[in-house]
């Protein structure tokens, strides 16, 4: 199987982004955290082993950013 050549790579955290950059140098310019790409400040906190309400808040934050990311992709697609 050949190597993938994605147009866009989204990670949840800056740490994940750094790991991808280290392993796959060609990803630069195509690699963003979800918050960066959606133009939201900060990161979404990992809710691991936290309360149900923290998980729900994480889901709300992810949904808002995903919707913004989809809107950006649609806008970029129309203008490009």
C-alpha positions in Angstrom: 0.0 0.0 0.0 1.4 3.4 -1.0 1.8 6.4 1.3 -1.2 8.8 1.8 -0.9 12.4 0.7 -3.6 14.2 2.6 -4.7 17.7 1.9 -5.5 18.4 5.5 -4.6 16.8 8.9 -6.4 17.9 12.1 -5.3 16.9 15.6 -6.9 17.6 18.9 -3.9 19.1 20.7 -0.7 20.9 20.0 1.2 17.9 21.4 -0.4 15.6 18.8 0.4 18.1 16.1 4.1 18.2 17.1 4.2 14.4 17.0 2.8 14.3 13.5 5.3 17.1 12.4 8.2 15.1 13.8 7.2 11.9 12.0 5.9 13.3 8.8 7.7 16.4 7.8 5.7 16.8 4.5 2.6 17.5 6.6 3.7 21.0 7.4 1.3 23.5 5.9 -1.5 20.9 5.9 -1.4 20.3 9.7 -3.5 22.1 12.3 -5.1 21.5 15.6 -8.9 21.5 15.3 -9.1 24.7 17.2 -6.5 26.4 14.9 -8.3 25.4 11.8 -11.7 26.4 13.1 -10.1 29.7 14.3 -11.0 29.1 18.0 -8.6 30.1 20.8 -7.1 27.5 23.0 -7.5 23.7 23.0 -10.2 21.3 24.0 -9.2 19.7 27.3 -9.0 15.9 27.4 -11.9 14.7 29.5 -10.3 11.3 30.3 -11.4 10.0 33.7 -13.5 13.1 34.4 -17.2 13.6 35.1 -20.0 13.1 32.6 -20.5 16.9 32.5 -16.9 17.4 31.5 -17.4 14.9 28.7 -20.5 16.7 27.6 -18.7 20.1 27.6 -15.9 18.6 25.6 -18.4 17.3 23.1 -20.0 20.7 22.8 -16.6 22.3 22.2 -15.8 19.7 19.6 -19.1 20.2 17.8 -18.7 23.9 17.6 -15.2 23.6 16.2 -16.1 20.9 13.8 -19.0 23.0 12.5 -16.7 26.0 12.1 -14.1 23.8 10.3 -16.7 22.5 7.9 -17.8 26.0 7.2 -14.2 27.0 6.5 -13.8 24.1 4.1 -17.0 25.0 2.3 -15.9 28.6 2.0 -12.4 27.6 0.8 -13.9 25.2 -1.7 -16.1 27.9 -3.2 -13.4 30.5 -3.4 -10.7 28.1 -4.6 
